[in-house]
Amino acid sequence: MVALIEQRIAEQNKLLRRLRKEQPERKDAARTIRSDTHVLIASVFSFPDPVEDMNEADYLRWRKDVIAFARDDAARNGAEVLSIVEHLDEAHPHVHVLAVPLCADGNMRMDAKRCHESFRAQTEHAQKGWSGSPSRSYKQAMRGWQDRYHAEVGSKHGQARTGPKRDRLDRRAWNARKARLQALKEEVIAVERAAEARRLADEEERRRDAVMQDTVARRLQEAEAVHAIATGGLIAAIRQADPDPVLLERLETPGQMGSWTNHDADRNREMSGALAPVLSDGLEALRQLPAGPGLLGGLSGFLRGLAGWVNRLADASPRWLKWPETVAYVAQGTKQAFGMTYTASTVAEVVEASPAWRSFTGKARARLDQARAVQALTHPRDSRPDASSQRGI
């Protein structure tokens, strides 16, 4: 505190010296800060209950209000709170507040007395020559300050402004006043608890809403990605997931059935014996997507299985059998197994005509529609057409 105050005084004195040079007419007003100038405002706020008997929750509520009052009081008087120290090592808990004047046009020399209501009232009393001692105005202003503290803090915590002897109250009247103060305290506590409950409820609602919005956005993003894969086709999906050039070439090679007529019966039996089991396994896999975490997970498993199946076809094919002939064999078998009305020309077309891929594309479309519907429910304004589209409709 001392070092900070001295630094501010040094900076302000430097400013004042420059002003005296630049504005000679303000020479008296721009005098530097004297060494005996009051530059600190100190306040002490004491809690009425002893430390060993106090209710901690009550004390913490009081402390919170005291700090708010002290900061507001400093600001309204042109000062700034720099230090708030709590003391719990004495009979009653109390708070020390230290503030310093703000450098302003009305207080260029950081005079703390100008930031103190009672000193201002005392100075005004002397300057205007009012009757009586200036200390009377000082005390009156101080009582006003204590009245404001009681209204903003003390009364909310069951504290009386004065004791029974000051107001000459008998026991019955004094007990009645304490009962009213206690009722006011309980009312304030109830209001604070209700406000805190509302704050927590609003915070939880905002948290849940944020989680829901994030979930909706992620699901819509995933649905759009899955739908883009489904509409883009098998080749685009493989290029995005694992662009194996050998696999892509095998999937895109057109079949050639005409060369079968050049093979004798023995080779045809060899071809059928080698490829029929692999084709049967592949047809079984093409009937439905494998289970996985969501459509993307199922698609990933499907693509891995597809790559393995195509490699097995290539490995199982007799050496004399060309790959286009293998493709034609697979396409013919798929047409019979799935009851297709046309013969696919490539293995990629075979897969895209399978129940598994049709199921995937159908689910992708349904998932996208569902995600968009959920977003429309959670963002009703975003889902409404704009004015121009409404006029167009």
ZAVEXRO-641731 format. One record per residue (C-alpha): x negated, y, z negated; residue in three letters. Coordinates in steps of 0.1 Angstrom, whole numbers. Example, Ala and Ser with C-alpha at 12.3 -4.5 7.8 and 13.67 -1.06 7.14 Angstrom:
REM ZAVEXRO-641731
x;y;z;residuo
-123;-45;-78;ala
-137;-11;-71;ser
REM end
This chain:
REM ZAVEXRO-641731
x;y;z;residuo
0;0;0;met
-27;25;-10;val
-48;19;21;ala
-17;21;44;leu
-5;53;28;ile
-40;69;30;glu
-42;59;67;gln
-8;76;74;arg
-19;107;55;ile
-51;109;75;ala
-33;105;108;glu
-7;131;99;gln
-33;155;88;asn
-51;151;121;lys
-18;159;138;leu
-12;189;116;leu
-46;204;124;arg
-40;200;161;arg
-6;218;157;leu
-22;247;139;arg
-46;252;168;lys
-19;248;195;glu
8;267;177;gln
-7;295;155;pro
27;308;146;glu
34;276;127;arg
2;279;107;lys
20;278;73;asp
43;250;82;ala
15;229;96;ala
-7;230;65;arg
-24;196;58;thr
-11;173;30;ile
-25;183;-4;arg
-41;157;-26;ser
-15;161;-53;asp
15;157;-30;thr
40;131;-41;his
40;105;-12;val
56;75;-29;leu
92;68;-40;ile
97;40;-65;ala
129;23;-76;ser
136;-5;-101;val
168;-26;-99;phe
174;-49;-129;ser
197;-79;-131;phe
218;-78;-163;pro
214;-115;-173;asp
182;-128;-189;pro
160;-151;-168;val
168;-182;-189;glu
206;-176;-187;asp
211;-163;-152;met
230;-182;-125;asn
205;-185;-96;glu
232;-183;-69;ala
246;-151;-85;asp
211;-136;-88;tyr
202;-144;-52;leu
234;-127;-39;arg
227;-97;-61;trp
191;-96;-48;arg
202;-97;-12;lys
226;-68;-18;asp
199;-48;-37;val
174;-52;-8;ile
200;-40;17;ala
210;-11;-5;phe
174;0;-10;ala
165;-1;27;arg
197;18;36;asp
191;43;8;asp
155;49;20;ala
166;54;56;ala
194;79;48;arg
168;99;29;asn
141;99;56;gly
119;73;41;ala
107;38;48;glu
105;8;25;val
70;-7;26;leu
71;-30;-4;ser
97;-51;-23;ile
83;-71;-53;val
104;-95;-74;glu
95;-99;-111;his
108;-131;-129;leu
81;-131;-156;asp
99;-108;-180;glu
131;-109;-200;ala
154;-98;-172;his
148;-104;-135;pro
142;-72;-116;his
130;-59;-82;val
105;-31;-76;his
110;-11;-43;val
83;12;-30;leu
90;36;-1;ala
71;64;17;val
84;94;35;pro
87;93;73;leu
68;120;92;cys
95;142;107;ala
101;178;117;asp
118;184;83;gly
90;168;63;asn
58;172;82;met
37;169;50;arg
52;136;38;met
66;151;6;asp
84;124;-13;ala
105;150;-33;lys
122;159;0;arg
133;122;3;cys
148;122;-32;his
184;133;-36;glu
179;146;-72;ser
148;166;-64;phe
165;181;-34;arg
195;191;-56;ala
172;206;-82;gln
153;226;-56;thr
185;239;-41;glu
197;249;-76;his
166;270;-82;ala
165;285;-48;gln
201;297;-49;lys
199;309;-85;gly
228;289;-99;trp
235;292;-136;ser
221;267;-160;gly
190;246;-158;ser
180;231;-125;pro
178;198;-143;ser
215;197;-145;arg
218;194;-107;ser
191;168;-108;tyr
210;147;-133;lys
243;152;-114;gln
227;140;-82;ala
212;110;-100;met
246;101;-114;arg
259;102;-79;gly
232;79;-67;trp
240;55;-95;gln
277;57;-87;asp
269;48;-51;arg
248;18;-63;tyr
276;6;-85;his
301;9;-57;ala
279;-9;-31;glu
262;-34;-54;val
270;-35;-91;gly
308;-37;-89;ser
305;-67;-65;lys
286;-86;-91;his
307;-80;-122;gly
285;-51;-135;gln
302;-21;-152;ala
291;14;-144;arg
289;24;-181;thr
292;6;-214;gly
322;8;-238;pro
306;34;-261;lys
300;58;-233;arg
337;57;-222;asp
349;53;-258;arg
368;21;-251;leu
382;-2;-277;asp
375;-39;-274;arg
408;-46;-256;arg
403;-20;-230;ala
367;-30;-225;trp
376;-67;-221;asn
403;-57;-196;ala
376;-38;-176;arg
352;-67;-177;lys
381;-90;-165;ala
388;-67;-136;arg
351;-66;-127;leu
348;-104;-129;gln
379;-108;-107;ala
363;-84;-82;leu
331;-104;-83;lys
349;-136;-76;glu
368;-120;-48;glu
336;-108;-32;val
320;-143;-36;ile
351;-159;-20;ala
349;-135;9;val
312;-141;13;glu
317;-179;12;arg
346;-176;38;ala
324;-155;60;ala
295;-180;57;glu
318;-208;64;ala
331;-190;95;arg
295;-183;106;arg
285;-219;102;leu
316;-231;120;ala
309;-206;149;asp
273;-217;150;glu
282;-253;151;glu
308;-246;179;glu
282;-227;199;arg
257;-256;194;arg
282;-281;205;arg
292;-260;235;asp
256;-256;245;ala
251;-294;243;val
282;-300;263;met
272;-274;289;gln
238;-289;292;asp
252;-325;295;thr
277;-314;321;val
250;-296;341;ala
227;-326;339;arg
254;-350;350;arg
264;-328;379;leu
228;-326;390;gln
224;-363;388;glu
256;-369;406;ala
246;-345;434;glu
212;-363;437;ala
228;-397;439;val
254;-385;465;his
226;-370;486;ala
208;-404;485;ile
239;-422;494;ala
248;-400;524;thr
212;-398;535;gly
210;-435;541;gly
187;-464;531;leu
156;-452;549;ile
157;-417;534;ala
162;-433;499;ala
132;-456;504;ile
111;-427;517;arg
120;-407;486;gln
114;-436;461;ala
85;-456;476;asp
75;-448;512;pro
58;-481;521;asp
51;-478;558;pro
52;-516;564;val
86;-519;547;leu
99;-490;566;leu
87;-504;599;glu
104;-538;591;arg
136;-521;582;leu
138;-499;613;glu
127;-526;639;thr
156;-535;662;pro
165;-572;665;gly
161;-592;697;gln
183;-623;702;met
175;-630;738;gly
142;-647;730;ser
160;-675;711;trp
169;-692;744;thr
132;-698;750;asn
128;-720;719;his
135;-757;718;asp
157;-774;693;ala
128;-783;670;asp
117;-747;667;arg
153;-736;661;asn
156;-761;633;arg
122;-750;619;glu
134;-714;620;met
167;-721;603;ser
151;-743;576;gly
126;-716;568;ala
149;-685;569;leu
182;-699;557;ala
174;-701;520;pro
158;-666;520;val
188;-652;539;leu
212;-669;514;ser
194;-653;485;asp
195;-619;502;gly
232;-621;510;leu
239;-629;474;glu
219;-598;463;ala
237;-576;489;leu
271;-584;474;arg
267;-560;445;gln
243;-535;430;leu
222;-548;401;pro
231;-534;367;ala
210;-505;354;gly
211;-473;334;pro
234;-453;357;gly
237;-453;394;leu
201;-442;399;leu
189;-471;377;gly
209;-496;396;gly
198;-482;430;leu
161;-484;419;ser
165;-521;410;gly
184;-527;443;phe
156;-511;463;leu
129;-531;445;arg
148;-563;452;gly
154;-553;488;leu
116;-548;493;ala
109;-582;478;gly
135;-599;500;trp
122;-583;532;val
87;-594;524;asn
99;-629;517;arg
116;-630;551;leu
84;-619;567;ala
64;-645;548;asp
89;-673;554;ala
91;-667;592;ser
72;-693;613;pro
40;-678;628;arg
54;-682;663;trp
86;-663;654;leu
84;-625;661;lys
98;-601;636;trp
126;-587;660;pro
138;-623;663;glu
139;-626;625;thr
159;-594;623;val
184;-607;649;ala
187;-640;628;tyr
194;-619;597;val
219;-596;614;ala
238;-626;629;gln
240;-643;595;gly
251;-611;577;thr
279;-606;603;lys
293;-640;596;gln
289;-638;558;ala
305;-604;554;phe
330;-607;582;gly
316;-576;600;met
332;-566;633;thr
298;-557;648;tyr
263;-570;648;thr
238;-546;631;ala
207;-538;651;ser
182;-534;622;thr
178;-547;587;val
185;-512;574;ala
219;-513;592;glu
225;-547;577;val
219;-533;542;val
241;-502;548;glu
270;-524;560;ala
267;-547;529;ser
292;-546;500;pro
264;-534;477;ala
256;-503;496;trp
292;-495;503;arg
299;-499;466;ser
270;-475;458;phe
282;-448;482;thr
317;-451;469;gly
306;-448;433;lys
283;-419;443;ala
312;-400;458;arg
335;-408;428;ala
308;-397;404;arg
303;-364;422;leu
340;-357;422;asp
342;-365;385;gln
312;-343;376;ala
327;-314;396;arg
361;-318;379;ala
344;-318;345;val
325;-287;354;gln
357;-270;365;ala
372;-277;331;leu
342;-264;312;thr
336;-234;335;his
371;-224;347;pro
359;-191;360;arg
332;-206;381;asp
356;-231;397;ser
382;-204;408;arg
380;-193;445;pro
369;-157;449;asp
393;-130;461;ala
383;-133;498;ser
390;-170;499;ser
423;-165;481;gln
433;-140;508;arg
421;-164;535;gly
442;-192;520;ile
REM end
